[in-house]
Amino acid sequence: MLLINLSLASLLVVVTFSVHFAGLVGLSWVMRRGYMQRPDRAGGVAWQGATIVAMVLGLFTLHSIQIWIYALTYMAIGQFDALEPALYFATSTFTTVGFGDIVLPPEWRMLAAAESMNGFLLIGWSTAFLVSVTARVRLFEAEVERGEG
């Protein structure tokens, strides 16, 4: 059973990391197209704020997709009969909160542990991306103000 657990966990890590990578590429494209290529609109605080909010909502959407992947997997392997508890468990595990009011049986605990580690890394990756986006926006603003943009 441990081998099945680890194999499924590895597959889910590859899938969720792929979703995340593709999403970050897409968000970077949106950033370049929607913000960096419009110096005439770049000076507005509202436009800058809208760009950051769009990035945050995009990251939230990516994490939601990843949590749904785990929740549907838990249902597919027969650990939950309904979507709500599967989503609740997947969300609390992915975010490493792990309330403990719903737990998997011992034979599937390693899958939940892998989800928690996966979520921790993906949320960290998102945080680094958001910090990078914010820094790029500020740098671009400075270039526009100096007349270089």
NUFI-761260 format. One record per residue (C-alpha): residue number from 1; residue in one letter; x, y, z. Coordinates in steps of 0.2 Angstrom, whole numbers, padded with zeros to 4 digits. Layout:
BEGIN
{atom NUM; 'a'; {X; Y; Z}}
...
***
This chain:
BEGIN
{atom 1; 'm'; {0000; 0000; 0000}}
{atom 2; 'l'; {0014; 0012; 0004}}
{atom 3; 'l'; {0020; 0010; -0014}}
{atom 4; 'i'; {0003; 0015; -0021}}
{atom 5; 'n'; {0003; 0030; -0009}}
{atom 6; 'l'; {0019; 0036; -0015}}
{atom 7; 's'; {0016; 0033; -0033}}
{atom 8; 'l'; {-0001; 0042; -0032}}
{atom 9; 'a'; {0007; 0056; -0022}}
{atom 10; 's'; {0022; 0058; -0035}}
{atom 11; 'l'; {0009; 0059; -0049}}
{atom 12; 'l'; {-0001; 0072; -0040}}
{atom 13; 'v'; {0015; 0082; -0037}}
{atom 14; 'v'; {0019; 0082; -0055}}
{atom 15; 'v'; {0002; 0086; -0060}}
{atom 16; 't'; {0000; 0101; -0048}}
{atom 17; 'f'; {0017; 0107; -0051}}
{atom 18; 's'; {0014; 0107; -0070}}
{atom 19; 'v'; {-0003; 0116; -0067}}
{atom 20; 'h'; {0007; 0129; -0056}}
{atom 21; 'f'; {0021; 0131; -0069}}
{atom 22; 'a'; {0009; 0134; -0083}}
{atom 23; 'g'; {-0002; 0146; -0073}}
{atom 24; 'l'; {0014; 0156; -0068}}
{atom 25; 'v'; {0019; 0157; -0087}}
{atom 26; 'g'; {0001; 0163; -0091}}
{atom 27; 'l'; {0001; 0176; -0077}}
{atom 28; 's'; {0018; 0182; -0083}}
{atom 29; 'w'; {0012; 0184; -0100}}
{atom 30; 'v'; {-0003; 0194; -0094}}
{atom 31; 'm'; {0009; 0204; -0084}}
{atom 32; 'r'; {0020; 0208; -0099}}
{atom 33; 'r'; {0005; 0211; -0111}}
{atom 34; 'g'; {-0006; 0220; -0099}}
{atom 35; 'y'; {0005; 0231; -0089}}
{atom 36; 'm'; {0023; 0232; -0095}}
{atom 37; 'q'; {0018; 0236; -0113}}
{atom 38; 'r'; {0007; 0251; -0108}}
{atom 39; 'p'; {0018; 0264; -0102}}
{atom 40; 'd'; {0005; 0277; -0105}}
{atom 41; 'r'; {-0006; 0269; -0092}}
{atom 42; 'a'; {0008; 0263; -0081}}
{atom 43; 'g'; {0009; 0278; -0070}}
{atom 44; 'g'; {-0009; 0276; -0063}}
{atom 45; 'v'; {-0009; 0269; -0046}}
{atom 46; 'a'; {-0026; 0261; -0050}}
{atom 47; 'w'; {-0019; 0252; -0065}}
{atom 48; 'q'; {-0004; 0246; -0054}}
{atom 49; 'g'; {-0016; 0240; -0041}}
{atom 50; 'a'; {-0027; 0231; -0053}}
{atom 51; 't'; {-0012; 0222; -0060}}
{atom 52; 'i'; {-0007; 0216; -0043}}
{atom 53; 'v'; {-0025; 0211; -0038}}
{atom 54; 'a'; {-0026; 0201; -0055}}
{atom 55; 'm'; {-0010; 0192; -0050}}
{atom 56; 'v'; {-0016; 0188; -0033}}
{atom 57; 'l'; {-0033; 0181; -0040}}
{atom 58; 'g'; {-0024; 0171; -0053}}
{atom 59; 'l'; {-0013; 0163; -0039}}
{atom 60; 'f'; {-0028; 0160; -0029}}
{atom 61; 't'; {-0037; 0152; -0044}}
{atom 62; 'l'; {-0021; 0141; -0047}}
{atom 63; 'h'; {-0021; 0135; -0029}}
{atom 64; 's'; {-0040; 0131; -0030}}
{atom 65; 'i'; {-0037; 0120; -0045}}
{atom 66; 'q'; {-0024; 0111; -0036}}
{atom 67; 'i'; {-0035; 0108; -0021}}
{atom 68; 'w'; {-0049; 0102; -0032}}
{atom 69; 'i'; {-0037; 0089; -0040}}
{atom 70; 'y'; {-0033; 0082; -0023}}
{atom 71; 'a'; {-0051; 0082; -0018}}
{atom 72; 'l'; {-0057; 0073; -0033}}
{atom 73; 't'; {-0042; 0061; -0031}}
{atom 74; 'y'; {-0048; 0057; -0013}}
{atom 75; 'm'; {-0065; 0054; -0019}}
{atom 76; 'a'; {-0059; 0043; -0034}}
{atom 77; 'i'; {-0049; 0032; -0021}}
{atom 78; 'g'; {-0065; 0030; -0011}}
{atom 79; 'q'; {-0060; 0041; 0005}}
{atom 80; 'f'; {-0075; 0053; 0004}}
{atom 81; 'd'; {-0092; 0050; -0002}}
{atom 82; 'a'; {-0096; 0068; -0005}}
{atom 83; 'l'; {-0087; 0083; -0012}}
{atom 84; 'e'; {-0089; 0095; 0003}}
{atom 85; 'p'; {-0079; 0085; 0015}}
{atom 86; 'a'; {-0066; 0080; 0002}}
{atom 87; 'l'; {-0063; 0099; -0003}}
{atom 88; 'y'; {-0063; 0103; 0016}}
{atom 89; 'f'; {-0050; 0090; 0019}}
{atom 90; 'a'; {-0039; 0094; 0004}}
{atom 91; 't'; {-0040; 0113; 0008}}
{atom 92; 's'; {-0035; 0111; 0026}}
{atom 93; 't'; {-0021; 0098; 0021}}
{atom 94; 'f'; {-0014; 0108; 0006}}
{atom 95; 't'; {-0013; 0124; 0016}}
{atom 96; 't'; {-0004; 0114; 0030}}
{atom 97; 'v'; {-0018; 0120; 0043}}
{atom 98; 'g'; {-0023; 0101; 0045}}
{atom 99; 'f'; {-0037; 0104; 0058}}
{atom 100; 'g'; {-0037; 0085; 0061}}
{atom 101; 'd'; {-0056; 0084; 0063}}
{atom 102; 'i'; {-0056; 0074; 0047}}
{atom 103; 'v'; {-0042; 0062; 0044}}
{atom 104; 'l'; {-0038; 0048; 0032}}
{atom 105; 'p'; {-0036; 0030; 0037}}
{atom 106; 'p'; {-0018; 0025; 0041}}
{atom 107; 'e'; {-0016; 0017; 0023}}
{atom 108; 'w'; {-0018; 0034; 0015}}
{atom 109; 'r'; {-0009; 0045; 0027}}
{atom 110; 'm'; {0007; 0047; 0017}}
{atom 111; 'l'; {-0004; 0054; 0003}}
{atom 112; 'a'; {-0011; 0067; 0014}}
{atom 113; 'a'; {0007; 0071; 0021}}
{atom 114; 'a'; {0013; 0073; 0003}}
{atom 115; 'e'; {-0001; 0085; -0001}}
{atom 116; 's'; {0004; 0095; 0013}}
{atom 117; 'm'; {0022; 0096; 0008}}
{atom 118; 'n'; {0016; 0100; -0010}}
{atom 119; 'g'; {0005; 0114; -0005}}
{atom 120; 'f'; {0018; 0121; 0006}}
{atom 121; 'l'; {0030; 0122; -0008}}
{atom 122; 'l'; {0017; 0128; -0021}}
{atom 123; 'i'; {0011; 0142; -0009}}
{atom 124; 'g'; {0030; 0147; -0006}}
{atom 125; 'w'; {0032; 0147; -0025}}
{atom 126; 's'; {0017; 0159; -0027}}
{atom 127; 't'; {0023; 0170; -0013}}
{atom 128; 'a'; {0040; 0172; -0022}}
{atom 129; 'f'; {0031; 0175; -0038}}
{atom 130; 'l'; {0021; 0189; -0031}}
{atom 131; 'v'; {0035; 0197; -0023}}
{atom 132; 's'; {0044; 0197; -0039}}
{atom 133; 'v'; {0029; 0204; -0049}}
{atom 134; 't'; {0028; 0218; -0036}}
{atom 135; 'a'; {0046; 0222; -0037}}
{atom 136; 'r'; {0045; 0222; -0056}}
{atom 137; 'v'; {0030; 0234; -0056}}
{atom 138; 'r'; {0039; 0246; -0044}}
{atom 139; 'l'; {0055; 0245; -0055}}
{atom 140; 'f'; {0045; 0248; -0071}}
{atom 141; 'e'; {0036; 0263; -0062}}
{atom 142; 'a'; {0053; 0270; -0058}}
{atom 143; 'e'; {0059; 0268; -0076}}
{atom 144; 'v'; {0043; 0277; -0082}}
{atom 145; 'e'; {0045; 0291; -0070}}
{atom 146; 'r'; {0063; 0294; -0076}}
{atom 147; 'g'; {0057; 0293; -0094}}
{atom 148; 'e'; {0066; 0277; -0098}}
{atom 149; 'g'; {0051; 0266; -0101}}
***
